[in-house]
Amino acid sequence: MTNAAPLRGVRVLDFTWVWAGPYATMLLALLGAEVIKIESRGRMDIMRRMIVWPLFSPVPQEIPPNQGMSFGAINMNKLGVTINLEQPLGVDLVKRLVGVSDVVFENMRPGAMERSGLGYEELRRVNPKLIMLSSSARGATGPESHYAGYATVHHAVGGASYITGYPDGPPSTTFGDVDLVNATAAAFAVIAALHHRAATGEGQFIDYSQCEGVSSLIGDVLLDYEMNGRSPGRHANADELMAPHNVYQCWGVDRWVAIAVETDEEFAALARVMGRPELAADTRFVDAASRKRNEAEIDEIVSAWTRARDRDFIANMLVQEGIAAAPSRDADDLFHDPHLSARGALVEVDHPEVGVRRFAGAPWIMSGCDVEAVHAPLLGEHIDYVFRQLLGISEEELDGLQRDGVVQ
């Protein structure tokens, strides 16, 4: 890690689990923060064992707690300790860590941290400048604050499912991308709070609702309802103004290409590439409004052309003509993509139990800030550093805490 890492010197206590929380704290770690993931043997992050690795098996198999690939992908560059929060001494240890930390980040149901004696009001007594972010399904206040939820629920409650899908089909939902979007927004909120504290000396509590995080992404839909009383339905891959604008099937098995045409010039270029230059002068397609009215006919023409051709060949031809086009890529495409490889988007991480694996790295390149990717923490891996070096606990005291099951 270089001295230019923007969050160098910031310490984060990470009580998150599953996906949205851990990805947020990993982003902070990839910006140079020292992130300490706090778990217990009785309540470890379920992602440690949720996804079978390395191959799917016809019968269930037990996955060791350090070998879950999903856990490894979203917990890089963190330290890890195990503390039993059901014991008062465990709670006391966390408070001592809070005294030497900057941020506490958790994504449990509202009230869970308070019941453990680790709510914001209690922790700010230990560290008045503390920043604490609580990420929950529907926020810490309101009549539905106690409701649980995962990404699909957040997508539905936030209003995005209703506008996702085909016009003649039901609302559809997405999965992990909702968690990752919320995680990115939550990480941004922590960084904003750190800037505020640097300017004023004030810590603060951040109450993040993941459902409201989804709603914040569909502001155009909300504005349309507020101004016009309209509630848009589902339009599949169509755009409100552009046509053609769709994902078209190509030659081969499950191969697709996305094409979006905005201007008359772009449509004329598409018509030339298709070998149908006369389409640009066709009264049905002569301008954007005409193309939109006759969108079904355009899609049929374009589909007939793409179905007989290779996906990547089509995309490359259209891009060279200034038309927005791209292949719809699967995991195999991404892992072998030369552009992503050239940018170092996938990083190799050497894990002590599973060897070298490749994961998606930081979604940015920052000049002067080269934070090397490090494997996700083994369960309880950094007990010596955290308790002996940071807190100054003696070897004798630490042995006693381990013997009593406080440090596991």
Secondary structure, 3 states (H helix, E strand, C coil): CCCCCCCCCCEEEECCCCCHHHHHHHHHHHCCCEEEEEECCCCCCCHHHHCCCCCCCCCCCCCCCCCCHHHHHHCCCEEEEEECCCCHHHHHHHHHHHCCCCEEEECCCCCHHHHCCCCHHHHHHHCCCCEEEEEECCCCCCCCCCCCCCHHHHHHHCCCHHHCCCCCCCCCCCCHHHHHHHHHHHHHHHHHHHHHHHHHCCCEEEEEEHHHHHHHHHHHHHHHHHHHCCCCCCCCCCCCCCCCEEEEECCCCCCEEEEECCCHHHHHHHHHHCCCHHHHHCCCCCCHHHHHHCHHHHHHHHHHHHCCCCHHHHHHHHHHCCCEEEECCCHHHHHCCHHHHHHCCEEEEEECCCEEEEEECCCCCCCCCCCCCCCCCCCCCCHHHHHHHHCCCCHHHHHHHHHCCCEC
